[in-house]
Amino acid sequence: MSAFKEKYGPVALVTGASSGIGVGFAEELASRGLDLVLAARRVDRMEELQARLEAAHGITVRVIESDLSRAEAPAELAAAVADHDVGLVISNAGFGAKGWFEAIDPAFMADLLMVNCNAPMQLAHAFVPRLKARGKGGLVLTSSVEGLMGGPFSTAYAASKALVISLGEGLWGELAGTGVDVLTLCPGATESEAAAKQGFDPSKMQNVMKAREVARLTLDNITNGPTFISSDHYKATFDMLLSMPRQQAIMAMAQGMKPEG
Ligand SMILES: NC(=O)c1ccc[n+]([C@@H]2O[C@H](COP(=O)([O-])OP(=O)(O)OC[C@H]3O[C@@H](n4cnc5c(N)ncnc54)[C@H](OP(=O)(O)O)[C@@H]3O)[C@@H](O)[C@H]2O)c1
C-alpha cells in the first residue's frame, strides 16, 4: 500500500465531485488507490465518474446526492458515511457571483453562504473528531486566491472564501500534532464549469490550470499547510498585491474586475 493511502485512506469523501476541481480530486485520489464517496446534486454526472474510476482503478466509489445549500446537509452527509473509514475529507463544493454586489439576488447570496461557508464549517465539525480518533488523515478545504483579500465585483464570493481560509488556519493550528493534516487550497483560475456559470467565456481566461493538476499539487502539498496556492502565476500576483498598501491593492483589483458598461 502506498504511504499516501496508508495515511489518508482507505476512503476519501469529496464534495463538489460532479464537475471541475472535485472531479480532478476524485481522479487523482482514485489513481492513488483510495475508495471514494462522491457528493453533489448532479447524481448522473457522479455515476458516470463512478463507473469510469471503478473500471480504471479497481476501487469502490459511492455516490451521494447532497444539496449543501440545506443547513442539515453536512450532518446528513457525515451520518451517511458513518460506516466508512473516511481518512480524507475534501470540502470542495462552492460557487461564486461576479458583478456589482447590489445586483446579487439575496436568496442566491444566502445559498452561497450555505455552500461556501456553512458546509465546510459543519463538515469539519462532523469529521474532526473522527479523524482525530483515527490519529491520521486529512482535511482539505477549497477556498480561492480571492479569499486572500477583499475582492471588488466579487465581493460576496471573496468574503465567503476569506472565511474558509480563516477556518482552515484555525483548524490547522488546533490539529497540529494530532496526525491529521489540514490544508486550505487557494486555486487561481482552473478549468471547470465555474466561469461559464458566472457568465464568462472560459476561452478568454488566461493562466488557467487543469483541475487534475490542481488536485495533484494539492495532495502532494497536504502536509504543507495552512494554505496552498496551486498556481505560480496567481501566487506571484497575490504576493505582489498583498505587499502593496491595502487601498492600492483593492483599487487594482477593482480596476481588473469592474464589469464592462
Ligand atoms: N475554477 C476556478 O477557477 C476556481 C478558482 C478558485 C476557487 N475555486 C473553488 O473551487 C471549488 C470547485 O469549483 P469549480 O471551479 O470546480 O466549479 P464547478 O465546476 O462549478 O464545480 C462546483 C461543484 O460544487 C458543487 N455544488 C455547487 N452548489 C452545490 C450545492 N448547493 N450543493 C452541493 N454541491 C454543490 C457542484 O455540484 P452540483 O452542481 O452537481 O451540486 C460542483 O460539483 C469551489 O469551491 C470554487 O469556489 C475555483
Ligand as a Chemical Component Dictionary entry (heavy atoms), coordinates in Angstrom:
data_LIG
# 
_chem_comp.id                   LIG 
_chem_comp.type                 NON-POLYMER 
_chem_comp.pdbx_formal_charge   0 
_chem_comp.three_letter_code    LIG 
# 
loop_
_chem_comp_atom.comp_id 
_chem_comp_atom.atom_id 
_chem_comp_atom.alt_atom_id 
_chem_comp_atom.type_symbol 
_chem_comp_atom.charge 
_chem_comp_atom.model_Cartn_x 
_chem_comp_atom.model_Cartn_y 
_chem_comp_atom.model_Cartn_z 
_chem_comp_atom.pdbx_ordinal 
LIG N1  N1  N 0  -12.299 27.106 -11.116 1  
LIG C1  C1  C 0  -11.683 28.121 -10.558 2  
LIG O1  O1  O 0  -11.086 28.956 -11.272 3  
LIG C2  C2  C 0  -11.673 28.286 -9.057  4  
LIG C3  C3  C 0  -10.789 29.214 -8.513  5  
LIG C4  C4  C 0  -10.765 29.364 -7.137  6  
LIG C5  C5  C 0  -11.585 28.581 -6.336  7  
LIG N2  N2  N 1  -12.434 27.690 -6.901  8  
LIG C6  C6  C 0  -13.282 26.872 -5.994  9  
LIG O2  O2  O 0  -13.154 25.526 -6.362  10 
LIG C7  C7  C 0  -14.300 24.798 -5.911  11 
LIG C8  C8  C 0  -14.806 23.928 -7.030  12 
LIG O3  O3  O 0  -15.360 24.749 -8.054  13 
LIG P1  P1  P 0  -15.067 24.517 -9.596  14 
LIG O4  O4  O 0  -14.255 25.645 -10.068 15 
LIG O5  O5  O -1 -14.598 23.138 -9.834  16 
LIG O6  O6  O 0  -16.534 24.785 -10.192 17 
LIG P2  P2  P 0  -17.643 23.831 -10.785 18 
LIG O7  O7  O 0  -17.152 23.039 -11.938 19 
LIG O8  O8  O 0  -18.815 24.720 -10.975 20 
LIG O9  O9  O 0  -17.928 22.807 -9.578  21 
LIG C9  C9  C 0  -18.621 23.203 -8.424  22 
LIG C10 C10 C 0  -19.027 21.969 -7.652  23 
LIG O10 O10 O 0  -19.737 22.387 -6.475  24 
LIG C11 C11 C 0  -20.956 21.691 -6.421  25 
LIG N3  N3  N 0  -22.023 22.476 -5.807  26 
LIG C12 C12 C 0  -22.449 23.722 -6.162  27 
LIG N4  N4  N 0  -23.535 24.047 -5.450  28 
LIG C13 C13 C 0  -23.806 22.981 -4.647  29 
LIG C14 C14 C 0  -24.839 22.695 -3.710  30 
LIG N5  N5  N 0  -25.853 23.548 -3.458  31 
LIG N6  N6  N 0  -24.806 21.504 -3.058  32 
LIG C15 C15 C 0  -23.830 20.617 -3.304  33 
LIG N7  N7  N 0  -22.839 20.821 -4.196  34 
LIG C16 C16 C 0  -22.851 21.992 -4.864  35 
LIG C17 C17 C 0  -21.316 21.375 -7.876  36 
LIG O11 O11 O 0  -22.142 20.219 -7.921  37 
LIG P3  P3  P 0  -23.707 20.193 -8.319  38 
LIG O12 O12 O 0  -23.997 21.402 -9.165  39 
LIG O13 O13 O 0  -23.853 18.900 -9.045  40 
LIG O14 O14 O 0  -24.403 20.188 -6.997  41 
LIG C18 C18 C 0  -19.957 21.066 -8.460  42 
LIG O15 O15 O 0  -19.628 19.724 -8.259  43 
LIG C19 C19 C 0  -15.302 25.848 -5.442  44 
LIG O16 O16 O 0  -15.276 25.929 -4.030  45 
LIG C20 C20 C 0  -14.778 27.129 -6.061  46 
LIG O17 O17 O 0  -15.158 28.274 -5.342  47 
LIG C21 C21 C 0  -12.497 27.533 -8.243  48 
# 
loop_
_chem_comp_bond.comp_id 
_chem_comp_bond.atom_id_1 
_chem_comp_bond.atom_id_2 
_chem_comp_bond.value_order 
_chem_comp_bond.pdbx_ordinal 
LIG N1  C1  SING 1  
LIG C1  O1  DOUB 2  
LIG C1  C2  SING 3  
LIG C2  C3  SING 4  
LIG C2  C21 DOUB 5  
LIG C3  C4  DOUB 6  
LIG C4  C5  SING 7  
LIG C5  N2  DOUB 8  
LIG N2  C6  SING 9  
LIG N2  C21 SING 10 
LIG C6  O2  SING 11 
LIG C6  C20 SING 12 
LIG O2  C7  SING 13 
LIG C7  C8  SING 14 
LIG C7  C19 SING 15 
LIG C8  O3  SING 16 
LIG O3  P1  SING 17 
LIG P1  O4  DOUB 18 
LIG P1  O5  SING 19 
LIG P1  O6  SING 20 
LIG O6  P2  SING 21 
LIG P2  O7  DOUB 22 
LIG P2  O8  SING 23 
LIG P2  O9  SING 24 
LIG O9  C9  SING 25 
LIG C9  C10 SING 26 
LIG C10 O10 SING 27 
LIG C10 C18 SING 28 
LIG O10 C11 SING 29 
LIG C11 N3  SING 30 
LIG C11 C17 SING 31 
LIG N3  C12 SING 32 
LIG N3  C16 SING 33 
LIG C12 N4  DOUB 34 
LIG N4  C13 SING 35 
LIG C13 C14 SING 36 
LIG C13 C16 DOUB 37 
LIG C14 N5  SING 38 
LIG C14 N6  DOUB 39 
LIG N6  C15 SING 40 
LIG C15 N7  DOUB 41 
LIG N7  C16 SING 42 
LIG C17 O11 SING 43 
LIG C17 C18 SING 44 
LIG O11 P3  SING 45 
LIG P3  O12 DOUB 46 
LIG P3  O13 SING 47 
LIG P3  O14 SING 48 
LIG C18 O15 SING 49 
LIG C19 O16 SING 50 
LIG C19 C20 SING 51 
LIG C20 O17 SING 52 
# 
